[in-house]
């Protein structure tokens, strides 16, 4: 099994190109199901999850072609997806269990074909993660839902989905995305109350609008969609990955470094950048990206994760690694997912002092971390171990790095280009 080996203690300095956003890509790819004309996505990151989603689209009958970026590199690929005809309306267990985001084909398939069968995703490393909100939202658009043999079978009424009112009891990124895509092709008006406001949702709205959808309230928590009979061809550039950018910002912080996060969008990262500033980093927005510079000791923080625009749960683990070396005691509270502290015992093995009580983690800064073999458990947890390894004395081996390949494009290349001593090796 591949592993990443890091010899820590090097200061990182230079430019890190930020890739297209994984979570935006995973909701933009299924948009192709909404039209028989081609959808071209540019700035597509090369990630296991994106390739997995492309494979799912092929299974459903979508033709895909992929090319390097126009500037000749294959950073930021272009993918054209054409769903002239839908060959299957089933997302099978084998794909869904590996990639939870597969549930995002439910809304588009129901809207276009009047039916969809999607495997229940099952458990997940960061908590239970049910899909009830997705299903209730489809019912609000007239769908009938049946759960049998581990599958969700959904049918639209005769004449197709109709507009409806969806009021989410809690904010869900995925459920908001699913209903947005379905509503774009439903008959009449759909109103979504308590919609998620994550920048990836705004990116989705922009793509749908380019395809001919009519959406009011973009960026807010009340979205109003006028359904269309059909959508058409479009080209859309995927937004930069704010979580990848935030992760490299933590790499600058934890190594006392100075990194320019090329192409990062500060507007999508306010809570992350505020946290970095409060932790003592100098953050400047420059013409070609965001510069993060460590000038002195790291200061402790009190942070709570919450839906956008508050601090994202997807940055909690990386901030925890950084704060393990701060001068003082930090308090982090995770309000989105239960069981999202699986990196804590691994960080502790590297010398971090972290106590977890329920949803709150108390991080008492230590003077140094030491390298150790550690095991990645989920995507962002894995990144927190890489960050700790960059700062630790000696060698850190991160195992189970397939998690990292799901969400960080060319991690070792990007880190070694700015001075890290990091390599990937095959192992047992
Ligand atoms: C998305 C992101 C993920 C991020 C999360 C929160 C993608 C592919 N993934 O995940 O990286 O961590 O947003 O920002 O974009 N919930 C229910 N019922 C549902 C759906 C969700 O109870 O039907 C709960 C979840 O268990 C969780 C909360 O709602 O406690 C928020 O989850 P949600 O926003 O839906 O996360 P995802 O869309 O799965």
Boltz pocket constraint, residues with backbone or C-beta under 6 A from the ligand:
constraints:
  - pocket:
      binder: B
      contacts: [[A, 22], [A, 23], [A, 24], [A, 26], [A, 101], [A, 127], [A, 128], [A, 129], [A, 130], [A, 131], [A, 132], [A, 133], [A, 134], [A, 135], [A, 170], [A, 171], [A, 172], [A, 173], [A, 174], [A, 175], [A, 196], [A, 312], [A, 313], [A, 314], [A, 335], [A, 336], [A, 337], [A, 338]]
      max_distance: 6.0
